[in-house]
Amino acid sequence: MKRRNLKLVAIATLVGSFAASCTLLKDLEYTVTPNPIEQHGDTCTLRINGKFVEKGLNAKALVEVTPVLINSDGTERSFKTEFFKGEKAAGNGIVVPKAGKSFTYNSEIGCECGEFAASELKVKLLPKKGTKVMDEILTDKIADGVIHTPCMLMTDDKVVAAEDNFVRVTQHTTGVTINYLKGKFNVRSNELKDQDIADFNAWLTAAMTNPKIVMKQVGIMAYASPEGEIEKNDNLASDRANSGKGAMVNIMKKAGFEAGTQDGFYNLMPKGEDWAGLKELIAASDHPDKNIIISVAEMNGDDAKREAEIKTLAHTYKFLEDDIFPQLRRSQMTLSYDLNGLTDEELLQWAQAKPDSLTIEELLFTANTLVDDLNEKLRLFQVAEKVAPKDWRAANNVGYIMMLQNKMDDASAQFEKAAGLGSDPIIKNNLGVIARMNGNIAKAEELFNEGLSAGPEAKYNLGLVQVKKAEYASAVDNMGAFETFNLGLAKYLNGDTDGAVAAVDASSEATTAMGHYLKAVIGARTGNKEMMTTNLKEAISKDAQCKPKAAADREFMKYFEDADFKAMVQ
């Protein structure tokens, strides 16, 4: 089949004029939006507002209309074919009356970044009448293609390191218990010979020579057994608290701990009758009638009646007087102290000399906070893997460093290992980064959504996916926590040119070739020639590859014949 060229004439919009010998078609008008055609996501979308003029299509004719992108190397890609027919023509198609007809045509094709960057949009017209197929007509250019600006998206996916739970200062307690005879509050000498007193004295001696232990306070809770009178037992508990304090002051004095001899070091808390302790001891016993005794201890509303009942039970059940009540007549003295962990300097020293002696939290803290060198961080995270092989954080953080070192395959294996140990959103985010960088956009989007609680990094990464899907408004919303080139690109694609410039200027790419090139594109799109010229010069001076790129970039098409532009790119 032969192909003939059909010249186009501009009449406010671009008008096609057909060869005089063609009696089936007359004039056809096209307006293409946008022009040049733009790639968004992985597609190029075409919209044509067209018109058959009066008597533009023979009443018995049918025409196939196929827009086609033709690249500078001759390769082609066709959009969908639309069918039009005259009023008396057989077959399927949109009917074009004698008076003419306006129509809207929409289609899209898949296109890769850079593909058809130097192309032209033309239209193939194939007229038919009955069984007769006429020569195919190829129009002149009706639009240019293709702008690939979304393809400027940089790879700056954000992997996340797991935080440590390192606490340098921890709170601890140690203490002793002094027991008393019934109705008494004096501390017997044999009580001070009990093992818990001996252990406390040994601990106190060691603590006074340990600079990492800071003793804070002694709290004394004193009790009476509940078979006596309430008021008497309240006073007895108070007296026992004071006698317990006196005993502890003497211990501190003998040890030479001056702070422990001061009143302010003590918090006395007399509790009176210990009903809660009674219930606890009875419940732990194996006495067959323990539930009867517990029910009395749990009586509410009439304390005098409860006391009377427990006295009666004490006569009935001798084990209460022999085994239970003596344990309730006591002062519990608890020393609170802070234990200071290793200093930063000590952590760094241990990290070199004996890293496997550090805890998982100390290793993660040291690597996360105290070390800058990536190789040293990696070494410490790998030690952490050995120290805590079931902790996902260590495996994840090894992968995190490997990503920063551009070892994606190794990092991927580490993230998968972490996923086998846990399901934290951080792991989801990091696996999403791997998926996106491998081109699996759908999987990446799924993982980023699952990992959104990992922090703003996951939202940013989801924004990168949304740029690829041409969901620019959502991308801008998700990427806003980071001032990056990609945020600037997303804002530009979303129509916010001022915001785009501000984001690029605030990013690390502000003075790079890429940063200047995008600002030149924005200048061209907004008609700001000075902005376009200044930034394009800077981009070319920093990267010579920007010269041929700009020469073919349809973003600059209206400047292709501009002398200043030509001087820069030729």
Secondary structure as the mmCIF struct_conf table of DSSP 4:
data_model
#
loop_
_struct_conf.conf_type_id
_struct_conf.id
_struct_conf.beg_label_comp_id
_struct_conf.beg_label_asym_id
_struct_conf.beg_label_seq_id
_struct_conf.end_label_comp_id
_struct_conf.end_label_asym_id
_struct_conf.end_label_seq_id
STRN STRN1 ARG A 3 LEU A 6
STRN STRN2 LEU A 8 ALA A 10
BEND BEND1 ILE A 11 THR A 13
STRN STRN3 LEU A 14 GLY A 16
TURN_TY1_P TURN_TY1_P1 ALA A 20 SER A 21
BEND BEND2 THR A 23 LEU A 24
STRN STRN4 LEU A 25 LEU A 25
STRN STRN5 LEU A 28 THR A 33
BEND BEND3 PRO A 34 PRO A 36
STRN STRN6 GLU A 38 GLU A 38
STRN STRN7 GLN A 39 HIS A 40
TURN_TY1_P TURN_TY1_P2 GLY A 41 ASP A 42
STRN STRN8 THR A 43 PHE A 52
HELX_LH_PP_P HELX_LH_PP_P1 VAL A 53 VAL A 53
TURN_TY1_P TURN_TY1_P3 GLU A 54 LYS A 55
STRN STRN9 LEU A 57 LEU A 57
TURN_TY1_P TURN_TY1_P4 ALA A 59 LYS A 60
STRN STRN10 ALA A 61 ASN A 71
TURN_TY1_P TURN_TY1_P5 SER A 72 ASP A 73
BEND BEND4 GLY A 74 GLY A 74
STRN STRN11 GLU A 76 SER A 78
STRN STRN12 GLU A 82 GLY A 86
TURN_TY1_P TURN_TY1_P6 GLU A 87 LYS A 88
BEND BEND5 GLY A 91 GLY A 93
STRN STRN13 ILE A 94 VAL A 96
TURN_TY1_P TURN_TY1_P7 LYS A 98 ALA A 99
STRN STRN14 LYS A 101 GLY A 110
TURN_TY1_P TURN_TY1_P8 CYS A 113 ALA A 118
STRN STRN15 SER A 119 LYS A 129
TURN_TY1_P TURN_TY1_P9 GLY A 130 THR A 131
STRN STRN16 LYS A 132 VAL A 133
STRN STRN17 GLU A 136 THR A 139
STRN STRN18 ALA A 143 GLY A 145
STRN STRN19 ILE A 147 ILE A 147
HELX_RH_3T_P HELX_RH_3T_P1 THR A 149 MET A 152
HELX_LH_PP_P HELX_LH_PP_P2 ALA A 161 ASP A 164
BEND BEND6 ARG A 168 ARG A 168
STRN STRN20 VAL A 169 ASN A 179
TURN_TY1_P TURN_TY1_P10 LYS A 182 GLY A 183
HELX_LH_PP_P HELX_LH_PP_P3 ASN A 186 ARG A 188
HELX_RH_3T_P HELX_RH_3T_P2 SER A 189 LYS A 193
BEND BEND7 ASP A 194 ASP A 194
HELX_RH_AL_P HELX_RH_AL_P1 GLN A 195 MET A 208
TURN_TY1_P TURN_TY1_P11 THR A 209 THR A 209
TURN_TY1_P TURN_TY1_P12 PRO A 211 LYS A 212
STRN STRN21 ILE A 213 ALA A 224
TURN_TY1_P TURN_TY1_P13 PRO A 226 GLU A 227
BEND BEND8 GLY A 228 GLY A 228
HELX_RH_AL_P HELX_RH_AL_P2 ILE A 230 ALA A 255
TURN_TY1_P TURN_TY1_P14 GLY A 256 GLY A 256
HELX_RH_3T_P HELX_RH_3T_P3 GLU A 258 THR A 261
BEND BEND9 GLN A 262 GLN A 262
HELX_RH_3T_P HELX_RH_3T_P4 ASP A 263 PHE A 265
STRN STRN22 TYR A 266 GLU A 273
HELX_RH_AL_P HELX_RH_AL_P3 TRP A 275 ALA A 284
BEND BEND10 SER A 285 SER A 285
TURN_TY1_P TURN_TY1_P15 PRO A 288 ASP A 289
HELX_RH_AL_P HELX_RH_AL_P4 LYS A 290 ALA A 297
TURN_TY1_P TURN_TY1_P16 GLU A 298 GLU A 298
BEND BEND11 GLY A 301 GLY A 301
HELX_RH_AL_P HELX_RH_AL_P5 ASP A 303 THR A 316
HELX_RH_AL_P HELX_RH_AL_P6 LYS A 318 PHE A 319
HELX_RH_PI_P HELX_RH_PI_P1 LEU A 320 ILE A 324
HELX_RH_AL_P HELX_RH_AL_P7 PHE A 325 LEU A 328
BEND BEND12 ARG A 329 ARG A 329
STRN STRN23 ARG A 330 ASN A 340
HELX_RH_AL_P HELX_RH_AL_P8 ASP A 344 ALA A 353
HELX_RH_3T_P HELX_RH_3T_P5 PRO A 355 SER A 357
BEND BEND13 LEU A 358 LEU A 358
HELX_RH_AL_P HELX_RH_AL_P9 ILE A 360 PHE A 365
HELX_RH_PI_P HELX_RH_PI_P2 THR A 366 LEU A 370
HELX_RH_AL_P HELX_RH_AL_P10 LEU A 374 VAL A 387
TURN_TY1_P TURN_TY1_P17 PRO A 389 LYS A 390
HELX_RH_AL_P HELX_RH_AL_P11 TRP A 392 LEU A 404
TURN_TY1_P TURN_TY1_P18 GLN A 405 ASN A 406
HELX_RH_AL_P HELX_RH_AL_P12 MET A 408 ALA A 419
TURN_TY1_P TURN_TY1_P19 GLY A 420 LEU A 421
HELX_RH_AL_P HELX_RH_AL_P13 PRO A 425 MET A 437
TURN_TY1_P TURN_TY1_P20 ASN A 438 GLY A 439
HELX_RH_AL_P HELX_RH_AL_P14 ILE A 441 GLU A 450
TURN_TY1_P TURN_TY1_P21 GLY A 451 GLY A 451
HELX_RH_3T_P HELX_RH_3T_P6 LEU A 452 ALA A 454
HELX_RH_AL_P HELX_RH_AL_P15 PRO A 456 LYS A 468
TURN_TY1_P TURN_TY1_P22 LYS A 469 ALA A 470
HELX_RH_AL_P HELX_RH_AL_P16 TYR A 472 MET A 479
TURN_TY1_P TURN_TY1_P23 GLY A 480 ALA A 481
BEND BEND14 PHE A 482 PHE A 482
HELX_RH_AL_P HELX_RH_AL_P17 PHE A 485 LEU A 493
TURN_TY1_P TURN_TY1_P24 ASN A 494 GLY A 495
HELX_RH_AL_P HELX_RH_AL_P18 THR A 497 ASP A 505
TURN_TY1_P TURN_TY1_P25 ALA A 506 ALA A 506
BEND BEND15 SER A 507 SER A 507
TURN_TY1_P TURN_TY1_P26 SER A 508 THR A 511
BEND BEND16 THR A 512 THR A 512
HELX_RH_AL_P HELX_RH_AL_P19 ALA A 513 THR A 526
TURN_TY1_P TURN_TY1_P27 GLY A 527 GLY A 527
HELX_RH_AL_P HELX_RH_AL_P20 LYS A 529 LYS A 542
TURN_TY1_P TURN_TY1_P28 ALA A 544 GLN A 545
HELX_RH_AL_P HELX_RH_AL_P21 CYS A 546 ALA A 552
HELX_RH_3T_P HELX_RH_3T_P7 ARG A 554 TYR A 559
TURN_TY1_P TURN_TY1_P29 PHE A 560 GLU A 561
HELX_RH_AL_P HELX_RH_AL_P22 ALA A 563 VAL A 569
#
